[in-house]
Amino acid sequence: MISKQSTARIRVCTRPVCEEAYPAGLARSVHLACDPDGTGWRPLNRNYGILFAEGRISEQNTIVPLGVRDPRIFRMADGAVGITAVRVHEDGSEDEQGGGRRLLWRTRDLIHFEALGLQEQVPEASDTLEVDREMAEAALRWWSPITYLRAEALDGGRARLYYSDGSSREKRIRWEGGRGTLTQQRFRFPLAKGYGDPVIFPWDGKWYYISTNDNLNDIGIYLREADCVEALFAEGAEEHLILPFSPERGFEQTFWAPEFHVIGGELYILFAVSGHAWGPQCHLMKRRKTGRMTEEDGWENPIRVVRRDGSPLAEGAITLDMTYVKAESGSYVIWSYREHIGTPLDSGSMLYIAPVDEREPWRLTGEPVLLTRPLYGWENVSGTINNEGPHAFARDGKIYVTYSGGSANAYTYALGLLTADTRSDLTDLRSWTKSLTPVLTFYSVAGEYGPGHNSFFVNEEGELMIAYHAETGLKESLRCDGIRRVHFRADGTPYFQMAAWEDLQEEAVLGE
């Protein structure tokens, strides 16, 4: 009898730079591959980078993008796996501040990694390491696409669905003519062409869609209303102008990223807008007690967001993409801030957070706290230096905040993830964990390039859905909307990369 092989091999590497399809910010990161049984190497994370060097903040408060070369893997003294690499500039040249030291990451499962920074000395290592096969197979499952396997009928008209990573979920069985089937709400891509930053929202028995309207040069805020989500995107769906071009009120350009939020029982739209001089700033617009959602007079005059003392949120800088987060610890807003855009002193866009009072959500009640800057190669790829478009949901005691990095209308756009305990003070940076690896990229779903600036909503069946924009080709720049279900792994963490063909396929569960 031949015993099952008990070990597997893990290999680390970088990838060749291809400026047209996989630029230096991505290529100069640590990629991992697994050979679980001697049959050949299988790339993890679809062969997209997993570990990225953090960029450096210069004395002028600009970001110096950094990457890696010569990654190595070894067994640490405590039994954990160490991965080390030489830190270099984005273009591959030597990092003069590295001083001969090497970056080090530590992991016990090849899934979760701890960045330990530059180290004076690391053990001898190679590009390949033999590891326990069970650990390697678990890592391969984690970093591989998750797909639907089968369904099992339960009592009460429900079924349990099983997926390739070991996760499962329940879903209602639809009965028709004595035949029970499972169906999943799904949407074509592209769903709406020429719209960025989509938001889907239910209110008072109707569904609403709001977005940045690239088709009209981002002038005005338009709203769609329908009885179901699908009807929002039907051919000829009517668009209602609820905030028009208005020089007398200072609303002339960049009507960007509107979002619906219920704050203190009142409905608001959070958005950014510029006056005659370009420079978008965060505003809130409250729904009137009377009047229709789809009419201009159904909304109060927008208010610019201010600091605790009533001063502007930013002077000489831009603010945009504000979102609202309700946690057990309080109410907060998160927004994107950028100084000196387009100049040699460009700070890059970064996310700030501050507490607010639900009764006056346009006024901060505490000082802004810098939450994240685009330091990783996938966030500052090819000079894009973006952290923007935050949006949150809560589940099982956790707050999850997705945000976008890379170029907002190009294939490098991608989603990052911040996680915190809902009971923690969200203005305390120690409350947050930032994912080292993006959670949605142009490698995630075939035919969708640069997915980003998303929002979340719960559909008619109680499923969490993600709405986002992306492009239809590697060289396209027209932003188009998409929607898909958010899956949850066996450990409860969200997975945003499940394509329609990897999710539930219609299947008979119970026959006549």
N, C-alpha and C positions, 0 to 999 in steps of 0.2 A: 504494500500500500504506500503510495507517495504522499507525504505530508504536505499540507498547504504551506506555501512560502509565508514566513512570518514577518518579513521586512519588505520595505519598498524604498524607492529612491526619490529624492527631491533635488531639483536643480534650480539654480538662480542665474539670471542673466539680465542684460539690457537688450534693447532692440535697435536695429539700424534706424537712423533718422530718415524720415521721408516727409519733407515739408508739405507736400500736397495731401498726405493721407494719415501721417502719424508723426507730428513734429517733435522737436527736441524735448519740449516740456513733458511729453508723454514717453518718448523712447528712452530718455535717460532717467528711468526709474527701475526699481527692482521688479522683475517678472519672475514668476515661479511656474515650474512644470513638475508633473508627478509621473513616475513609472511604477504603478502599483504592483505589477506582477511579472515584470520582465518582458512585456509585450510591446513596449514603446512609450515614448513621452507624450503626455497629455497636458496641454497648457491650462493653468488655472486662470480663472477670471476672464475666459475667452481670449487670453493672450494680451489683455490690457494690463498696464502696470498696477501693482499692488502697494508698493512702498515708495513714497516720494520724499525727497529731501525738502526741508523747509527753507524758504528763501530768507534772506537777511534784510533787516531794516537799516538803511543807510543813515548817516548823520542828517541828511536832508529830508528824512521821513519818506523816502521812496523805497520800493522793493527791489532787491537784487535777486533775480531768479537763479535758483541753483538746481543741479541734478546730481546724478551719480554715475560712476563707472566702476568696473571690476568688482561686482558683487561677489561675496563669498558666504558660505554657510558652514556652520560647525556646531558641535555639541558643547554646551557650556558646563561648567563644573557642577552646577546644581541639577543637571539633567535637561534643562530647557534647551531650545534651539536658538542659536544666535545667527543673525544675518548682518554682515558688515559690508561697507562699500566706501570707496573714495568719493568725497564730495567735490563737485566741479561746477563751473559756471554753466548756464544753459547751453552755451555754444560748445561745451566740452573742454574748454581751457581750464587750466589749474586754478583752484580757489586759493588765492594768496593767504586767506585767513584760516585755511585748514591746518597749516603747520605740521603736515605729515600725519595728522590724526585721521581716524576713520569713523564714519557714522556706524552706529550699532542699534539694531532692533532685537528684541527678545520675544519669544513666543513659546507656549507650551502645546499649542494645537494647530499651528499654521493657519489659524483663522483670526485670532485676536493678537495684535502686536503692540508692544510697548516701545516707544522711541526713547532711546537712552542718550542720544546726542553724540557729540564727538568724543572719542576715547583715545587716550595716549597709546595704549597697548591693547591688542586683541590677539588671541591665539592664532596659530597657523590654521588656515582653512582652505577649502577648495570650492569649486562651483557645484559640487554634488555631495549629498549626505544620505547615508542609509538611516531610515527611521522605521518606527513600528508601523506595520502595514495597516493596522486598524486606524491609527491616527491619520495616515496618508489618505486612506479611503474616505474618512470623515471630512478631511479638508477638500478632497476632490468633489465630494457631494456638495459641500458648502459653496465652492467657487464655480460650480457648473450650473447651467440653466435648470430651473425647477420645472418639472412637467407633471401633468395629470396622469395618474396610473389607472385608477378604478374607483367605483362607487359601491357602497353597501347600504341597502335599505334598512332604516331604523323604524321604530314605532312612531306613531304620531304624524305620519306623512312627511317624515324627514329622511335624509340620506347622509351618510358620511362619505366624503371624498378624500382620497389618499393621493399623496404626491411623492415625487421621486426623492425628496430630501428627508422623508420621514414625517413630514407635517400632514395635517388633515384639517378639514373644516366640515361643518354641517350646512346643508342647503335643503330648501323645500322641494318636494317632488310635485311636479305639475301633472295632474291627471286629465286624460281626455280619451273617451271611448274605451275605458278599461285599461288603458296603457299609461304607465307612469314614466315620465321623462324628466331629465334635468336639463335646464337651459341656463346660459350665462349671458347677461346683458353685455353686448360688445358693440364697438363703434369702429367704423372704417377709419383709415388714415390715408390721406389728409381729410380731416373732418370739416374744417373751415379754413379757407385759404386767405392769407393776408391779415391774420389776427394773431397778436402776441399776448402772453400773460393771461390766459383764459381763467375765468371763475364761473362755476356753476353753483346756484344757490336756490334752495326752496324757501318760499315765504307765502303764508296765508293761502295754501292750496294750489299755488302756481310754482313753476320753475323759471328761473331767470339766468341769463347769460350776459356777462360783461367782460370787456377785454380792451387792450390797446388796439385801436383800429388803424393798422398800417395802410389800409386801402384808401383812407381819407387823410393821410399824412399826419396821423395822431392828433387831429384837431377835433375836439368834442368828445364827450362820453355818451356812448350809445348803449341801449339796453334791449334785449330780446325777452319776450314773455311767451310761455307755452304751458300746456297741460302736462307734458312729460319731457324728459331730457332729450329724447330723440327728436321731438318736434322743434326744439330750439335750433336744430341744424337742418331742418327741411328746406328744400329749394324754395326760395322766395320768402323765407322767414323775415318778418318785418323788424326793422330796427328803429327804436324810438330815441330821439335826441333828448337827453335830460340835462346836459350841461354844455351849452354852445360856446363858440368863440365869443369872447366878451371883453374888448379892450377896456371898457369903463370899469370893469371889475378886476382887471389884471389877469385875465385868462385868455392867452393868445396862442400858446403852442405847448407841445409835449404834454398832452393829456395822457399820462402814463399809468399803467398798472392799477386800474381801479379794482377794489376788493370790497365785497359785502362783509360786514361783521355786526353781530348783535352785541352791544355793550350796555350793560345796565338796563337791559330790557328794551333799548332803543336800537333802531336799525340805522347804520351808518355806511357810507362808502368812503373808504380811505384811498387816496390817489395822490399823484404828483402833477403839478402844472407849472408852466412858466408864463411870465408876462411878456412885455414887448422885448425886453432883453432876455436872451436865453439863460436859463438857470432854474431847472425844476426844483420845487419845494413841496414838502408833504402837506396835504390838506385833509380835512374831514368834512363830509357833507351829510347832514342828518335828515332822515325822512320826516316829513310833516305828519301830524296826526290825521289830517285830512288830505285828500288828493290821491291820485293814482301813482303807482310806482313808475309807470311809463311816461309820465308827464313832467315837464320841467318844474311846474309849480307844486309838484308833489315832494319837492326837496327844498330844504332851507339853504340860504346862501353859504357856500363853503367857508370854513375857518382854517387859517394856517396854523399848523402845530407850533407851539411855543415851549420854551423851557419853563422851569418852575417859577422864575421871576418875571415871566411874561416876555422875555427877550426872544428873538427869532431862534429857531432850532439850529440854524447855521447862518453865518455871515461869511461871504466870500467863498462859499462852497455849495455843493448841491446835495439835496436830500431827496430820496425817492423810495418806492417799493415798500412803504410802511405796511406792516401787518399787526394784528392784535393777537395776544396770547393770554388765555385765561387758564391759570393754574390754581392749585389749592393754596399756594402761598400768596396769591394776589393777581393783579392785572398788570400786563406789560405791553409795550409796543416795541417792535424791532424794525429797523429801517436801514437803508444803505446810505452811506455818506462818502463824499469824495471831494478832495481839494485839488486845485491846479490842473484840472482835466485837460489833457492834450498838450501839456507843457513838459519840459524836462523835470519839473518838480511834482509831477502827477503822483498823488499818494496811492492811486488805485482805489476802487470802491471797497468799503469795509462795512461790516454790520455792527450797529450799536443797539443796545437795549436799555430801557428805562421803565420804571414803574409809572402807572397812571391811576387816577381815580375814575371809576366808571361814570361818575356824575359829570366829569369834565375831561373826557379822554383826549382832548386836544391840548391839554396842559400836562407836561411831565411833573411828577411829584418827587423826583429824585434826579441826581446827575446821570447823564448818559455814561454807559460803560461799554468799552470796546469789546465786542464778543468774538469776532474773527476777522482776519485779514487774509487775502489770497496769497498765501505763502507757498503752497504746494504747486508742483509743476503743472498739474491739470487745472489749477485755478488761475495761474498767470501765464498760461501757454501762449506763445507767440505775441507777447506784449499786451494781452487783454486785461490782466490784473483786476479781476472782478470777483467780488462777493456781493450778491444781490438777490432779489426775488425771494425773500424768506416766506415760509408758510408753515403752519403748525397743526398738529392734531395730538390728542391725548388718548392713551390706551394703557390699561393695566398699571396705573400709577406712574407712567412715564409721559414726558412731553417730548415729542419728536418734531424737530424743525428742519425741513429741507431748505436748501438755498442753492443758488446757481453760481458757477464759475466758468471761465472761458469766454468765448465770444457769443454774444446774445443772439446773433442771427447767422451763425456758422456752425460747422459740424463739430467743433471742439466744445461747444456748450455742454455742461454736465451738471448733475445734482450731487451736492454734498449733504451730509447729515450731522446734526447736532442732537444730543440726547441728554435729558436731565430728569431727575425725580420731580414729580409734580408738586411735592411738598417743600422743595428746596427754594432758597432765595435765588431767583433766576438772574439777579444782577451780580451774584458771586460766581466768578469764573470757575471756581472749584466745583460748582454744581454741574458743569457741562463736560461731556465727552465729544470730541470732534473725530469723525471717521477719517482715517488716513487715506482711504480709498473712496473715490466717488461711487455713488450707489445707482446711478443711471447715466449711461454714456451712449455715444453713437455705435458702440459695439454691442449694446444690450439687445436691441430688437432690429432685425433686418429691415432695411428700407426706411428707417427713421434716423435722421442725422441731427445732432445737436439738441437733444431733448432737454428742456429746462424751463425755468420760471413757471413753476407749477402751483396748483392749489388742490385742496381736498374737498370732497363732499361725500355724503352718505346717500346712496341711491334708494329707490323705492323698496328694495329688498333688505335694506339695512347693511349693505356692503360698502366698505370704504373704497372710494374711487379717487384716482389721481387724474387731473386735467393738466395739460402742459402744451407747449408749442415746440415744434421741431421743423426740420426741412426735409424735402423729399429726395435730395441728392447730395453728394459730397461737395459739390460746387454751387449748390443752390443757396439763396439767401432769403427767399420768401418764407416767412414764418407761417406755419399751419398748425391747427390745433389737433390734439389727440386726447383720448380718454381710455383708461384701462383700470381693471381692478387691482387694488393693493393686496398682495398675498402676505401671509404671516408664517414665518418659519416655525419649527417645532419649539424653539426657545422663546417665541412670542415677538421676535424682532421683525420689522417690516421688510418686504422684498418688493421692489418697484419694477422689476425687469421682466415680468411674465407676459409674453406675447399672447395674443388671442389663441394662436394655434398650440400654445403650450398649456393653456388653461383648459377648463372643462370643454370637452367635445360632447355634443348632444348624444345621449345614450339612453336606451330603454333600461329602466331600473326594475320595473315590475310589469309583467305582461298580463294578458287576460287570464 
